[in-house]
Amino acid sequence: MKNHVVTIRDIPLSVEVADTEELRQKGLMNRMNLAHDSGMLFIFEEPRELGFWMKNTRIPLSIAFLSSTGDILNIEDMNPYDSTTQKSISDARCAIEVNQGWFKRNGINPGDTVSGIPIEDTVTITEDKLREIVRNVLLG
């Protein structure tokens, strides 16, 4: 798993990057602890409604759901082994899990922006949009 540092309100956070399906499914399961200023960054290929639960996770966590631009959409607390799904309030591209209360202790709230997320700048074009672009190019 890759380690990376992101910044929120000038506060650095060391994160493990979970950017594959296998890494995202495993998450922080079966860990005994999580270092004070560290967490896990989950990156998805495209924005969508995200949902997380605490299967086999014994560390109390807080999760922030992030838009494609890195803006925090919502922050939720999650309790050990709780099967309740915490969801993003709208389509999210990423999520960050940290020790429960870390966001609150650092004055981080929805609307704040996370900098340094290692997302490649890719553009997804639908088939209809591609047809429109080709039509505009051919018709001038």
C-alpha positions as CSV (number, residue, x, y, z in Angstrom):
1,M,0.0,0.0,0.0
2,K,1.3,3.5,-0.9
3,N,1.8,6.1,1.7
4,H,1.1,9.8,0.9
5,V,0.6,13.1,2.7
6,V,-2.5,15.3,2.2
7,T,-3.2,18.6,3.8
8,I,-6.4,20.0,5.2
9,R,-6.5,23.6,6.5
10,D,-2.6,23.5,6.5
11,I,-2.7,20.4,8.7
12,P,-0.7,17.5,7.3
13,L,-2.2,14.0,7.4
14,S,-0.3,10.9,6.5
15,V,-2.6,8.5,4.6
16,E,-2.3,5.0,3.2
17,V,-3.8,5.1,-0.3
18,A,-6.5,2.5,-1.1
19,D,-7.0,2.9,-4.8
20,T,-7.8,-0.7,-5.9
21,E,-10.9,-2.7,-5.2
22,E,-8.9,-5.1,-3.1
23,L,-7.4,-2.4,-0.9
24,R,-10.7,-0.5,-0.6
25,Q,-12.5,-3.7,0.6
26,K,-9.8,-4.5,3.2
27,G,-9.6,-0.9,4.5
28,L,-8.6,-0.7,8.1
29,M,-10.1,-4.1,9.0
30,N,-8.4,-6.1,11.8
31,R,-6.0,-3.3,12.8
32,M,-5.3,-2.8,16.5
33,N,-4.6,0.9,16.2
34,L,-4.1,3.9,13.9
35,A,-1.3,6.4,14.5
36,H,-2.5,9.8,15.8
37,D,-2.1,11.9,12.6
38,S,-2.7,9.2,10.0
39,G,-5.5,7.6,8.2
40,M,-6.6,5.9,5.0
41,L,-7.5,7.6,1.7
42,F,-10.0,5.7,-0.5
43,I,-9.9,6.7,-4.1
44,F,-12.5,5.6,-6.6
45,E,-12.4,5.8,-10.4
46,E,-15.5,8.0,-10.7
47,P,-17.7,10.0,-8.4
48,R,-20.7,8.1,-7.0
49,E,-22.6,7.8,-3.8
50,L,-20.2,6.1,-1.4
51,G,-21.1,4.0,1.6
52,F,-18.8,2.6,4.4
53,W,-19.4,0.3,7.4
54,M,-17.2,-1.1,10.1
55,K,-17.1,-4.8,9.4
56,N,-14.1,-6.3,11.3
57,T,-12.9,-2.8,12.2
58,R,-12.1,-2.3,15.9
59,I,-10.9,1.3,15.8
60,P,-13.5,4.0,16.3
61,L,-13.2,6.2,13.1
62,S,-14.4,9.4,11.5
63,I,-14.9,9.4,7.8
64,A,-14.9,12.4,5.4
65,F,-16.5,12.0,2.0
66,L,-14.8,14.2,-0.7
67,S,-16.0,15.6,-4.0
68,S,-13.8,15.3,-7.2
69,T,-12.3,18.7,-6.3
70,G,-11.3,17.6,-2.8
71,D,-14.0,19.5,-1.0
72,I,-15.4,17.7,2.1
73,L,-19.0,16.9,1.6
74,N,-19.8,15.4,5.0
75,I,-18.1,13.9,8.0
76,E,-19.5,11.0,9.9
77,D,-18.4,9.0,13.0
78,M,-18.3,5.2,12.9
79,N,-18.2,2.8,15.8
80,P,-16.3,-0.5,16.0
81,Y,-18.0,-3.4,14.3
82,D,-21.1,-1.4,13.5
83,S,-22.8,-2.6,10.3
84,T,-24.7,0.7,9.8
85,T,-23.6,2.2,6.5
86,Q,-22.5,5.8,6.5
87,K,-23.0,7.4,3.1
88,S,-21.9,10.5,1.3
89,I,-24.5,13.2,1.0
90,S,-23.9,13.4,-2.8
91,D,-21.5,11.8,-5.3
92,A,-18.0,11.5,-3.9
93,R,-14.7,10.5,-5.5
94,C,-12.8,9.8,-2.3
95,A,-13.1,9.2,1.4
96,I,-10.7,9.6,4.3
97,E,-10.9,7.6,7.5
98,V,-9.1,8.8,10.6
99,N,-9.3,8.2,14.4
100,Q,-12.7,9.2,15.6
101,G,-12.7,12.9,16.5
102,W,-9.6,13.9,14.5
103,F,-11.5,16.2,12.2
104,K,-13.3,17.9,15.1
105,R,-10.1,18.3,17.1
106,N,-8.5,20.0,14.1
107,G,-11.4,22.3,13.3
108,I,-12.1,20.6,10.0
109,N,-15.6,20.8,8.7
110,P,-17.7,20.1,5.5
111,G,-16.7,22.7,2.9
112,D,-13.0,22.5,3.8
113,T,-10.7,21.3,0.9
114,V,-8.2,18.4,1.0
115,S,-5.0,19.2,-0.9
116,G,-2.5,16.8,-2.4
117,I,-4.9,13.9,-3.3
118,P,-3.0,11.7,-5.8
119,I,-5.7,11.6,-8.5
120,E,-4.7,11.6,-12.1
121,D,-6.4,14.3,-14.1
122,T,-8.6,12.2,-16.3
123,V,-11.7,13.2,-18.2
124,T,-14.5,10.8,-18.7
125,I,-16.5,11.4,-21.9
126,T,-19.8,9.7,-22.5
127,E,-20.6,8.2,-25.9
128,D,-23.2,10.9,-26.5
129,K,-20.8,13.7,-25.6
130,L,-18.1,12.2,-27.9
131,R,-20.7,12.1,-30.8
132,E,-21.5,15.8,-30.1
133,I,-17.8,16.7,-30.1
134,V,-17.2,14.9,-33.4
135,R,-20.3,16.4,-35.0
136,N,-19.2,19.9,-34.0
137,V,-15.7,19.3,-35.4
138,L,-17.0,17.9,-38.7
139,L,-19.7,20.6,-39.1
140,G,-17.4,23.4,-38.1
